Amino acid sequence: MKKSSANQLQDLQYFGEFGGVNPSISDSSTYTFLSAKTMFDTFEGNTEGCYLYSRHSSPSNLYLGEALAALEGTESANVYASGMGAISSVIMQLCNSGDHIVSSRTIYGGTYALLKNFMKKFVIETDFVDITAIEQVEKAICTNTKMIYCESVSNPLLEVADLKALAALANKYNIPLVVDNTFSPLSIKPVDLGADIIIHSLTKFINGTSDCVAGAVCGTAEFCLSLKDVNNGAGMLLGSTLDSLRAASILKNMRTLHIRMQKHSYNAQYLADKFEADGFRVVYPGLKSHSGHEVMKNQMNTSYGFGGLLTLDVGSLENANALMELMQTQKLGYLAVSLGFYKTLFSAPGTSTSSEIPMDEQLEMGLSNGLIRFSIGLDNDIERTYQMMTDCMKRLEITGNSTALNTTRNI
């Protein structure tokens, strides 16, 4: 019987140097060799299991990498100092000057800026398409296309990518499907749907404590080793390797990921149902009104729900800012970017995490001025949270019917 990702994580067991229940942390930047020949072989990439230099890898990073490979069902995984470090390493490893990328139009603003602006320095062009329209994706593929890039659930509009259909398309043109699965660990397992490379910002749900920045690339052993190659590896040469102390901390936090994801999803579903019934424009994959609801159902592990992210449109940027400030004073959460924390985090993505996307493009894709992105926390009494949020809206005279009218005018 095939093990679930949660069970594979649970079955990973390491002993510390002195029998500790946590593996010992490798607090060294460099490692000694018993022979000069072994050092030479390691530089040439011929000796797996030897440690060279912490920018290459470390025991602590490899422990975390094994846990991430178990999570995503891949042969191997590398860890990086940030999600953007992971993304940039993959792009630079797969693409050369003159190459082309097909990407979802709704992705994290930093990824959008990397692909649209920074990669032009290397003459690497990107076409941004509606990832939910498979015919548009195929139309954008050229002879020099090196990858299809998407997020399983997009940031911040929560569009759901049909990974099976995209994988079939990628396979047809013999190019890899690269999927950022940051929003849906455990809920979606892209490799089972045909994805080739899976990326995570470990900063978010996987770590879950908003105390560090980290990223990961999950894929074949061959691809992960290529990223660490001392002569041509983008991960090695760009210097984005994760610190061992942080790797050990994230590994410990991963042990509660299955419990946290269930609670994040339960709370988000509860609020989405309530606010939609109140007449608000709510976007959440768990709602039947969501355009990707059925796609998500068909490719998710139902044990972990539809995720902890939802968006709520309150009609205008002024309403959004006033509501977020009031909710923060009422201790409902923090006006902050990022996600996956135990407290609810909220931000207006059009002026924060997606501000790199030009305003006309934001409006075209449906990112309206009054949109608030919520990363729903681990609140014990979610009904109390709903009542407190509703009280804040009443104080500001924000209602579902009025926001629907304001949203229409803004767009």
Steps between C-alpha positions, in 0.01 A plus 500: 500500500634841402583721796348844535729800518416551867588139580825523305595804705403327823711196415817706454702444815845635577716460807719779623873455546449405866169316455281810496151476353590794274792467259814686595542840335804530277649829618790508255566696185761255370574128536815296528608212274707197591667499160581757233358266236156509664509880503584503129220252424251709695591814304445299184159388628594133515462431873147511628470514880815703565466856622712767342387847603170620642420701187498163325304316770510388861359209702227727643397612153492142376273395788256776407536415132406138571191613689395727211555223247277278714239776515489544123577142397812589302838330489683790658476861617734796556443781748572868447526823694167622357219402270634744243840335533338169409304649207795690353724192527251287306456762228873559459568125494243428229532811283775657291516832320237508227266252669131546576264425791122464510369612839171552671402866506390481864808417703684650795610855419868425561490209255318719248768770528778242470354354182377818336778743591816342636525207260504740206861575599576145390273519191256255655144597407174397668145489369240537776174318433178396669623170639142370529456528120701205366463614138664834588787319670559281195477795262778676693747209474785566254790293370727662761260458795681332790224468760140555598491680836200531729379498857268216598278759670598846383608799703289704566194417289485132603458371146536122490728353235389177333832326556405181317411692185811719526722195556356334191573815301854526637559136415369554146764768440771327708541788744479489882201615699626704795246549779520728802299313763547748786127555555401135514748264672338161569174618336648464151783268396611628157735210421205258508331721240800501268704801613878474457636756747326628814602820675410623848547810702568323829446837669126445485289199605780244514693689768188661640655733759597807293850503647714423197524521121574182301416315178517158342524324165364144478573285195707214364832413660671593174347848487564573868863391464537721192396801708787424742766441234813703583557592135150557361250478785284810540425420864869461582629793296228752586568436868140463617546196727308493829678534834522175698348646817190611310477165323491321836230737628277451194538122520361504855207720398412270209394232748178691573427599139216249457319626810550866412382464140178334612425785740598776255269348240211442741510860622530645149208292373284614793569869438463470121158337539386765747617803305365371170161452669529861620523616139872569480711422197709217645752291311585164655553170316273324748197699384288351222492848346877484442581436134768246595301319769450178307860497372624538857271221623630266232867551585505560875533287810169571668646434846671839490224712352520784251776698671535790737479792254193697401437842351224742590410805295383795709448737210786749522857539619377744765262238638768234487756710688250614763376146560847351527613768744190448715533121498859535617401721792232245591770230515350302211838473333773706341511738206796323350613322187585129486279211611481178696538658846298388804332843503302628204700725267332743261618739231377680189709318236453763231709740707730243662590148386372557144600865465766399246215426256388815313159633608336446161610136504377460858153620404498288185564182699243594766725634774274784609590791728291377791632145506637373832700178514454308823729226627263352755661403828455214744225667703345257747152659483448601138137601564627763747747619234217537248290701744792731580575554130134572434496755784798676341317518167188639664701773672636603159160457328642240262234260372490230237252682276684832507837341425358321198395838357831666584695211348316543171586869490867444581553247223 
